[in-house]
Amino acid sequence: MVYVTRREVFSSAHRLLNPALSDEENYELYDKCFSPNYHGHNYVLEVVVAGDIDPRTGYVIDLKHLKDIMKKNVIGKMDHRNLNTDVDFLQGINPTAENLAVAIWNQLVSHIPQGKLYSVKIYETENNYAEYKGE
């Protein structure tokens, strides 16, 4: 089994909040991430595909093709957008790094033509990230 990774960077704004909680509870839970004016991140997305090497191509998956899949299904929808209001597949989802990892997985999993989607890792900062490996 070989694991190949494609890395993409995008910038987005978001606000963390749980509408079932009061403003005071949200502020206590999310602190400055609850700001009503939103805040932004330069996210780093790493998508890992696992599989056997195709003897004809030498690839698990053509990374150019994986890049195109990521751009069409994720990056193009999230880059320079407000994650709370502008992204169709995030409607009703609190855009924490954890929730983003799962939502991005769901956007990609059915579009991987060779190998198998192994993991989605989303860095919110250089020190904080969430990783999802499916259910």
FENZIQUI-V697178 format. One record per backbone hydrogen bond with DSSP energy under -1.0 kcal/mol. NH is the residue of the N-H (numbers start at 1). CO is the residue of the C=O. E is the energy in kcal/mol with one decimal. If there is no record, write none. Layout:
# FENZIQUI-V697178
nh=NH co=CO e=E
nh=NH co=CO e=E
This chain:
# FENZIQUI-V697178
nh=2 co=51 e=-2.8
nh=4 co=49 e=-2.7
nh=6 co=47 e=-2.3
nh=8 co=45 e=-2.5
nh=10 co=43 e=-2.0
nh=12 co=41 e=-2.0
nh=13 co=81 e=-2.3
nh=14 co=39 e=-2.7
nh=16 co=33 e=-2.8
nh=21 co=18 e=-2.3
nh=26 co=22 e=-2.8
nh=27 co=23 e=-2.7
nh=28 co=24 e=-2.4
nh=29 co=25 e=-2.2
nh=30 co=26 e=-3.5
nh=31 co=27 e=-2.4
nh=33 co=30 e=-2.1
nh=34 co=31 e=-2.1
nh=35 co=32 e=-1.5
nh=38 co=35 e=-1.9
nh=39 co=14 e=-1.5
nh=41 co=12 e=-2.5
nh=43 co=10 e=-2.1
nh=44 co=123 e=-1.7
nh=45 co=8 e=-3.3
nh=46 co=121 e=-3.1
nh=47 co=6 e=-2.6
nh=48 co=119 e=-2.7
nh=49 co=4 e=-2.6
nh=50 co=116 e=-3.0
nh=51 co=2 e=-2.1
nh=54 co=59 e=-3.1
nh=58 co=54 e=-3.4
nh=66 co=62 e=-2.2
nh=67 co=63 e=-2.5
nh=68 co=64 e=-2.1
nh=69 co=65 e=-2.2
nh=70 co=66 e=-2.6
nh=71 co=67 e=-2.7
nh=72 co=68 e=-2.4
nh=73 co=69 e=-2.4
nh=74 co=70 e=-2.1
nh=75 co=70 e=-2.1
nh=76 co=71 e=-2.7
nh=78 co=74 e=-1.6
nh=79 co=75 e=-3.0
nh=80 co=11 e=-4.3
nh=81 co=78 e=-1.4
nh=83 co=13 e=-3.1
nh=86 co=82 e=-3.1
nh=90 co=87 e=-1.7
nh=91 co=88 e=-1.2
nh=93 co=90 e=-2.4
nh=96 co=94 e=-2.6
nh=100 co=96 e=-2.4
nh=101 co=97 e=-2.3
nh=102 co=98 e=-1.7
nh=103 co=99 e=-2.5
nh=104 co=100 e=-2.8
nh=105 co=101 e=-2.1
nh=106 co=102 e=-2.3
nh=107 co=103 e=-1.4
nh=108 co=104 e=-1.5
nh=109 co=105 e=-2.9
nh=111 co=108 e=-2.6
nh=116 co=50 e=-2.7
nh=118 co=48 e=-3.1
nh=119 co=48 e=-1.5
nh=120 co=132 e=-2.4
nh=121 co=46 e=-2.9
nh=122 co=130 e=-2.7
nh=123 co=44 e=-3.3
nh=124 co=128 e=-2.1
nh=125 co=128 e=-1.6
nh=130 co=122 e=-2.0
nh=132 co=120 e=-2.8
